[in-house]
Amino acid sequence: MANYDDLISLNEDIEVYLDLLREEEDDRTKAELDNAVALFKSKVDELEILALLSGKYDTYNCFFSINAGAGGTDAQDWAMMLMRMYTRWFEKRGFEVALIEQSMGDEAGIKSVLFSVKGSFAYGYIKNEIGVHRLVRLSPFNSNNKRQTSFAAVDVVPEITHDYANVQIESKDLKIDTYRASGAGGQHVNKTDSAVRVTHLPTGLVATSQNSRSQTENKVTAMSILKSRIVALLESEHKEKIEDLKGKSGDIAWGNQIRSYVFHPYKMVKDLRTNEETSNVQRVMDGDLDAFVNAKLKA
């Protein structure tokens, strides 16, 4: 993590290199100066981004989910592609990622996935990825290889372990379902109904967990996710009580499209909020998202 002491030390190194170059021109010293200046600029940029992460929950860990939308099998495949892209980005940032729940697609890909993401400023960095992500490509699932548009939605909620004072959830307002957890390829994680889905009936908010073989542990995790979502919703709606939250269906709002990924007829990834764009689609799909994330934070 960049800090003030790093910048002071680098500044001193730069001054030394400048003094040496004033005495005698030397290619090696000039190269070292260029490297030091580049590193100095990089750390200044890091500090600038950290200064922008000042939201109430920016320092928190978070729950990160992807849901396939319109587009059938293509959308489910797109959701899996996004899962790969984001997990690679999380790894590059040094975040700790744990799978909580995953629903496989009918033919390919995934219908949905939920992760716990832990790390320094995890929610602050990831929160601006919330919204609909649109893919345009030649469909590998269409016999005529026609161009297909697919959608998937990303949601991010801070993992809130306190601030529950106003979250008084009554058992009558909960619908708790248990089911058999399943993994990739439809293989059962275990042979008992250990996975848990909790629905908060007044708001329609849903939380699921299947990462543990224990139904009790999965229920605790699902309730933690549900409470975090309710607190986040209370904050966003500027409400004080759950009763003031009117029927949130949790449906994907397609009008919230934030980014387009075009693979055909040209290659382009463009953020519709900041106009940040690149033609290097493969680099983005390999988890290079910092340019988009930083542009939104600066905006």
C-alpha positions in Angstrom: 0.0 0.0 0.0 1.4 3.4 -1.0 2.0 5.7 1.9 3.7 9.1 2.6 7.0 7.6 3.8 7.3 5.7 0.5 6.9 9.0 -1.4 9.5 10.8 0.8 12.0 8.0 0.2 11.4 7.9 -3.5 11.7 11.7 -3.7 15.1 11.5 -2.0 16.2 8.9 -4.5 15.1 11.1 -7.4 17.1 14.0 -6.1 20.2 11.9 -5.8 19.8 10.7 -9.4 19.4 14.3 -10.6 22.5 15.4 -8.7 24.5 12.6 -10.3 23.3 13.5 -13.8 24.2 17.1 -13.3 27.7 16.0 -12.6 27.9 13.5 -15.4 25.5 12.2 -18.1 25.1 8.4 -17.6 22.6 6.2 -19.4 22.3 3.8 -16.4 21.7 6.6 -14.0 19.1 8.1 -16.3 17.3 4.8 -16.6 17.2 4.5 -12.8 15.8 8.0 -12.6 13.1 7.2 -15.1 12.1 4.1 -13.1 12.0 6.1 -9.9 9.9 8.8 -11.4 7.5 6.2 -12.8 7.2 4.5 -9.5 6.7 7.8 -7.7 3.8 8.7 -10.1 2.3 5.2 -9.6 2.3 5.6 -5.8 0.8 9.1 -6.0 -2.0 7.6 -8.2 -2.6 4.9 -5.5 -2.8 7.5 -2.8 -5.2 9.6 -4.9 -7.5 6.6 -5.3 -7.3 5.7 -1.5 -8.3 9.3 -0.7 -11.4 8.8 -2.8 -12.4 5.7 -0.8 -14.0 7.6 2.0 -17.5 6.2 1.9 -19.1 4.8 5.1 -18.5 1.2 4.2 -15.6 1.5 1.8 -13.2 -0.2 4.2 -15.5 -3.2 4.6 -15.4 -6.7 3.2 -18.3 -7.5 0.9 -20.6 -10.0 -0.8 -20.3 -10.1 -4.5 -22.8 -11.7 -6.8 -23.4 -12.2 -10.6 -26.8 -13.1 -12.0 -27.4 -14.2 -15.7 -30.2 -12.2 -17.4 -31.8 -12.0 -20.8 -30.1 -14.2 -23.4 -30.7 -17.8 -22.3 -27.6 -20.1 -22.5 -25.5 -17.2 -23.9 -26.3 -15.1 -20.8 -25.4 -18.0 -18.5 -22.1 -18.4 -20.3 -21.6 -14.7 -20.1 -22.1 -14.8 -16.4 -19.4 -17.5 -16.1 -17.1 -15.4 -18.2 -17.7 -12.4 -15.8 -17.0 -14.7 -12.8 -13.6 -15.6 -14.3 -12.8 -12.0 -15.1 -13.7 -10.8 -11.6 -12.0 -13.6 -9.7 -8.8 -12.8 -11.6 -9.1 -9.1 -10.7 -9.7 -10.0 -7.1 -6.5 -12.2 -7.1 -4.5 -9.3 -8.6 -5.6 -7.0 -5.9 -4.8 -9.6 -3.2 -8.4 -10.1 -2.0 -9.4 -13.3 -0.3 -12.3 -14.9 -2.2 -14.7 -17.6 -0.9 -17.5 -19.2 -2.9 -20.8 -19.1 -0.9 -23.4 -20.2 -3.5 -23.5 -21.1 -7.1 -26.3 -22.2 -9.5 -25.1 -23.9 -12.6 -26.6 -23.2 -16.1 -29.0 -25.6 -17.8 -26.5 -26.2 -20.7 -23.5 -24.1 -20.0 -22.2 -21.4 -17.7 -24.0 -20.3 -14.5 -27.3 -18.8 -13.5 -25.9 -17.1 -10.5 -22.9 -17.1 -8.1 -22.2 -15.4 -4.8 -18.8 -14.8 -3.3 -17.4 -13.4 0.0 -14.6 -11.0 -0.8 -12.3 -9.9 2.0 -9.4 -7.4 1.8 -8.3 -3.8 2.3 -11.1 -1.5 0.9 -12.8 -4.4 -0.8 -16.2 -2.8 -0.9 -14.8 0.6 -1.8 -13.1 -0.8 -4.9 -15.8 -3.2 -6.0 -19.0 -1.2 -5.3 -18.9 0.7 -8.6 -19.2 -2.5 -10.6 -22.9 -2.8 -9.5 -25.1 -2.8 -12.6 -25.8 -4.6 -15.8 -23.0 -5.8 -18.1 -23.8 -6.3 -21.8 -22.0 -8.6 -24.1 -22.2 -8.6 -28.0 -20.6 -11.5 -29.8 -21.1 -14.3 -32.3 -22.9 -16.9 -30.3 -21.1 -20.3 -29.9 -24.5 -21.8 -29.0 -26.2 -20.7 -32.2 -25.9 -23.1 -35.2 -26.0 -20.1 -37.6 -23.3 -18.4 -35.5 -25.4 -15.2 -35.4 -24.6 -12.2 -33.4 -26.1 -12.4 -29.9 -26.5 -9.8 -27.2 -26.5 -11.1 -23.6 -26.8 -9.5 -20.2 -25.7 -10.3 -16.6 -26.0 -8.2 -13.5 -23.4 -7.6 -10.8 -24.4 -6.7 -7.2 -22.2 -5.8 -4.3 -23.2 -5.5 -0.7 -20.9 -4.5 2.2 -20.5 -7.2 4.8 -22.0 -5.4 7.8 -21.4 -7.2 11.1 -22.9 -4.4 13.2 -25.4 -1.5 12.7 -28.1 -4.1 13.3 -30.0 -1.9 15.9 -32.8 -1.1 13.4 -32.8 -4.6 11.9 -35.4 -6.4 14.0 -36.3 -9.4 11.8 -39.3 -11.4 13.0 -39.4 -15.1 12.2 -42.9 -14.7 10.6 -41.3 -12.4 8.0 -38.9 -15.1 6.9 -39.3 -18.0 4.5 -36.5 -20.5 4.9 -36.0 -23.2 2.3 -33.4 -26.0 2.4 -32.2 -27.8 -0.7 -29.4 -30.0 -1.8 -26.2 -28.1 -2.7 -24.8 -28.8 -6.1 -21.5 -28.2 -7.7 -20.2 -27.9 -11.3 -21.7 -30.3 -13.7 -24.7 -30.9 -11.4 -22.7 -33.0 -9.0 -24.0 -32.9 -5.4 -21.7 -31.4 -2.9 -23.3 -33.7 -0.4 -26.3 -35.9 0.0 -28.3 -33.9 2.5 -30.4 -30.7 2.2 -27.7 -28.5 3.7 -28.0 -25.5 1.4 -30.2 -22.7 2.8 -32.2 -20.0 1.1 -33.7 -17.2 3.3 -36.4 -14.9 1.9 -37.4 -11.7 3.7 -41.0 -11.5 2.7 -41.7 -7.8 3.4 -38.9 -6.7 1.0 -38.4 -9.7 -1.2 -34.7 -9.8 -0.4 -33.2 -13.2 -0.7 -29.9 -14.7 0.7 -28.5 -18.1 0.0 -25.6 -20.2 1.2 -24.2 -23.6 0.3 -20.5 -23.3 1.1 -20.7 -25.5 4.2 -21.9 -29.1 4.7 -23.6 -27.9 7.8 -27.2 -26.6 7.4 -26.8 -24.6 10.6 -23.6 -22.9 9.4 -25.2 -22.1 6.0 -28.3 -20.6 7.8 -26.0 -18.3 9.8 -24.2 -17.2 6.7 -27.4 -16.6 4.8 -28.8 -14.5 7.7 -25.6 -12.5 7.8 -25.9 -11.8 4.1 -29.6 -10.9 4.5 -29.0 -8.5 7.3 -26.2 -6.8 5.3 -28.5 -6.4 2.4 -31.3 -5.0 4.6 -28.9 -2.5 6.2 -27.5 -1.5 2.8 -31.1 -1.0 1.5 -32.1 1.1 4.5 -29.0 3.3 3.9 -29.7 3.7 0.2 -33.4 4.4 0.8 -32.7 6.7 3.7 -35.1 4.8 5.9 -34.9 4.0 9.6 -37.1 0.9 9.9 -37.6 -2.2 7.8 -41.4 -1.5 7.7 -40.6 1.7 5.7 -39.1 -0.4 2.9 -41.8 -1.1 0.3 -41.7 -4.4 -1.6 -38.3 -4.6 -3.2 -38.5 -7.4 -5.7 -34.8 -7.7 -6.3 -35.3 -8.0 -10.1 -32.5 -7.1 -12.4 -33.1 -3.6 -13.7 -31.9 -3.6 -17.3 -31.9 0.2 -17.4 -28.9 0.2 -15.2 -26.5 -1.0 -17.9 -23.0 0.3 -17.0 -20.6 -1.3 -19.4 -20.6 -2.9 -22.9 -18.2 -5.6 -24.0 -18.2 -6.0 -27.8 -16.4 -8.9 -29.3 -18.0 -8.6 -32.8 -18.1 -6.8 -35.3 -15.3 -4.9 -33.6 -13.5 -5.2 -30.2 -14.3 -2.7 -27.5 -15.0 -2.5 -23.8 -16.6 0.8 -22.9 -17.9 2.1 -19.6 -21.1 4.1 -20.3 -20.7 6.2 -17.1 -17.2 7.5 -17.6 -16.6 6.8 -21.3 -13.4 4.9 -20.3 -12.8 2.4 -23.1 -10.2 0.0 -24.6 -9.9 -2.2 -27.6 -7.9 -4.8 -25.7 -10.8 -7.0 -24.8 -8.7 -10.0 -23.8 -6.8 -8.0 -21.3 -10.0 -6.9 -19.6 -11.4 -10.4 -19.6 -8.2 -11.5 -17.9 -8.9 -9.3 -15.0 -7.3 -5.9 -15.9 -10.1 -3.7 -14.6 -8.2 -1.0 -12.7 -8.6 1.6 -15.4 -12.4 1.3 -15.3 -12.6 1.2 -11.5 -10.2 4.1 -11.0 -12.0 6.2 -13.7 -15.3 5.7 -11.9 -13.8 6.6 -8.5 -12.3 9.8 -9.9 -15.5 10.7 -11.7 
